[in-house]
Amino acid sequence: IRDKLVTGVQTCALPIFSRKYFRRELSGKEWRLAPLSEGARISVGDQIEVHLSLRSKHEAEYVHLRDPRGAGFEPENLRSGWRGNLGISWYEEIRDSGANFFFSRLPVGEYEFKYRVRANMAGVFRVGPATVQSMYAPEFNAYSSGHVLTVRDGKDN
């Protein structure tokens, strides 16, 4: 599932981003990622990997990326803390409602951030739009579209 950028205020400093969902499947001894298409059904217990892609054409400072989580999903990693990769560092905060990524500096480039959730309850869950925003100039922001994820009970196959 790929988010569409809803046109808000676009500036040269604002990153463009997308969100994709993948189901992690064990194939032999290796894990593989199967892209989830729009309307794909997920089973209780399935592990989902979320990919957030950011593309920044200009350096930005103090950026907040918020990715809400559907109510029927729980994070695999419960620890908040500093992370580093791709030549940058950020603070990743895990909450009941979603994941927050805080960047004090976001250089020019393309970046992909990943985290995992597990479907823990059957139902139809609406996932709100992901947002990216300058913390000290909130007028510079962008929103993705939201999604509907359907989780079925393992017995309903």
C-alpha positions as semicolon CSV with decimal commas, in nm:
position;residue;x (nm);y (nm);z (nm)
1;I;0,000;0,000;0,000
2;R;0,156;0,329;-0,100
3;D;0,043;0,661;0,038
4;K;-0,046;0,947;-0,188
5;L;0,082;1,288;-0,085
6;V;-0,209;1,516;-0,017
7;T;-0,117;1,862;-0,131
8;G;-0,072;2,086;0,165
9;V;0,189;2,354;0,188
10;Q;0,487;2,247;-0,023
11;T;0,818;2,422;0,027
12;C;1,170;2,353;-0,084
13;A;1,264;2,245;0,270
14;L;0,978;1,997;0,307
15;P;1,060;1,631;0,249
16;I;0,837;1,420;0,027
17;F;0,750;1,087;0,182
18;S;0,558;0,766;0,130
19;R;0,449;0,475;0,347
20;K;0,440;0,110;0,236
21;Y;0,325;-0,202;0,419
22;F;0,478;-0,549;0,381
23;R;0,384;-0,884;0,533
24;R;0,688;-1,073;0,668
25;E;0,673;-1,438;0,561
26;L;0,911;-1,719;0,649
27;S;1,027;-1,897;0,335
28;G;1,250;-2,187;0,434
29;K;1,506;-2,033;0,667
30;E;1,477;-1,680;0,531
31;W;1,226;-1,403;0,583
32;R;1,083;-1,234;0,276
33;L;0,866;-0,926;0,243
34;A;0,540;-0,951;0,049
35;P;0,395;-0,611;-0,045
36;L;0,041;-0,554;0,080
37;S;-0,185;-0,421;-0,192
38;E;-0,481;-0,196;-0,123
39;G;-0,751;-0,400;0,053
40;A;-0,524;-0,698;0,126
41;R;-0,637;-0,913;0,418
42;I;-0,408;-0,968;0,712
43;S;-0,443;-1,250;0,966
44;V;-0,415;-1,215;1,342
45;G;-0,052;-1,284;1,432
46;D;0,091;-1,163;1,100
47;Q;0,399;-0,948;1,129
48;I;0,385;-0,632;0,918
49;E;0,687;-0,422;0,827
50;V;0,623;-0,052;0,771
51;H;0,858;0,139;0,538
52;L;0,865;0,517;0,555
53;S;1,055;0,680;0,269
54;L;1,171;1,041;0,291
55;R;1,323;1,242;0,011
56;S;1,464;1,580;0,099
57;K;1,582;1,816;-0,176
58;H;1,714;2,068;0,077
59;E;1,855;2,037;0,424
60;A;1,601;2,086;0,703
61;E;1,628;2,119;1,080
62;Y;1,398;2,000;1,358
63;V;1,164;1,779;1,160
64;H;0,895;1,556;1,313
65;L;0,760;1,253;1,127
66;R;0,454;1,095;1,287
67;D;0,316;0,762;1,169
68;P;-0,007;0,655;1,343
69;R;-0,079;0,288;1,395
70;G;-0,410;0,108;1,350
71;A;-0,584;0,008;1,675
72;G;-0,551;-0,366;1,601
73;F;-0,171;-0,358;1,580
74;E;0,103;-0,364;1,843
75;P;0,467;-0,261;1,792
76;E;0,733;-0,533;1,789
77;N;0,997;-0,304;1,942
78;L;0,877;-0,128;2,256
79;R;1,190;0,075;2,325
80;S;1,217;0,438;2,237
81;G;1,563;0,581;2,186
82;W;1,826;0,729;1,960
83;R;1,887;0,547;1,632
84;G;2,140;0,611;1,362
85;N;2,179;0,493;1,007
86;L;2,217;0,635;0,658
87;G;2,454;0,905;0,788
88;I;2,193;1,065;1,015
89;S;2,059;1,016;1,366
90;W;1,708;1,050;1,502
91;Y;1,506;0,986;1,813
92;E;1,240;0,719;1,763
93;E;0,952;0,732;2,011
94;I;0,717;0,435;2,034
95;R;0,367;0,512;2,166
96;D;0,038;0,327;2,183
97;S;-0,099;0,544;1,904
98;G;0,195;0,524;1,665
99;A;0,562;0,596;1,603
100;N;0,732;0,937;1,612
101;F;1,066;1,019;1,451
102;F;1,245;1,340;1,551
103;F;1,533;1,474;1,342
104;S;1,744;1,766;1,458
105;R;1,902;1,774;1,113
106;L;1,778;1,615;0,792
107;P;2,035;1,650;0,513
108;V;1,961;1,636;0,142
109;G;1,900;1,280;0,028
110;E;1,670;0,980;0,029
111;Y;1,610;0,783;0,347
112;E;1,403;0,481;0,441
113;F;1,299;0,401;0,797
114;K;1,150;0,066;0,895
115;Y;0,967;-0,070;1,194
116;R;0,750;-0,374;1,262
117;V;0,405;-0,423;1,403
118;R;0,200;-0,736;1,467
119;A;-0,173;-0,777;1,399
120;N;-0,323;-0,873;1,734
121;M;-0,699;-0,832;1,686
122;A;-0,944;-0,906;1,407
123;G;-1,143;-0,621;1,258
124;V;-1,134;-0,333;1,014
125;F;-0,892;-0,061;1,126
126;R;-0,845;0,286;0,987
127;V;-0,490;0,415;0,990
128;G;-0,468;0,792;0,992
129;P;-0,241;0,985;0,759
130;A;0,130;1,006;0,833
131;T;0,252;1,361;0,878
132;V;0,585;1,534;0,839
133;Q;0,625;1,881;0,982
134;S;0,883;2,137;1,075
135;M;0,864;2,162;1,454
136;Y;0,940;2,534;1,470
137;A;0,765;2,638;1,150
138;P;0,447;2,426;1,153
139;E;0,316;2,588;0,838
140;F;0,566;2,367;0,651
141;N;0,391;2,030;0,657
142;A;0,261;1,747;0,445
143;Y;0,013;1,467;0,499
144;S;-0,021;1,126;0,340
145;S;-0,353;0,959;0,280
146;G;-0,494;0,726;0,543
147;H;-0,560;0,355;0,496
148;V;-0,803;0,087;0,593
149;L;-0,645;-0,242;0,699
150;T;-0,858;-0,554;0,744
151;V;-0,740;-0,817;0,990
152;R;-0,917;-1,153;0,995
153;D;-0,916;-1,410;1,269
154;G;-0,684;-1,702;1,188
155;K;-0,986;-1,938;1,201
156;D;-1,165;-1,747;0,923
157;N;-0,928;-1,856;0,644
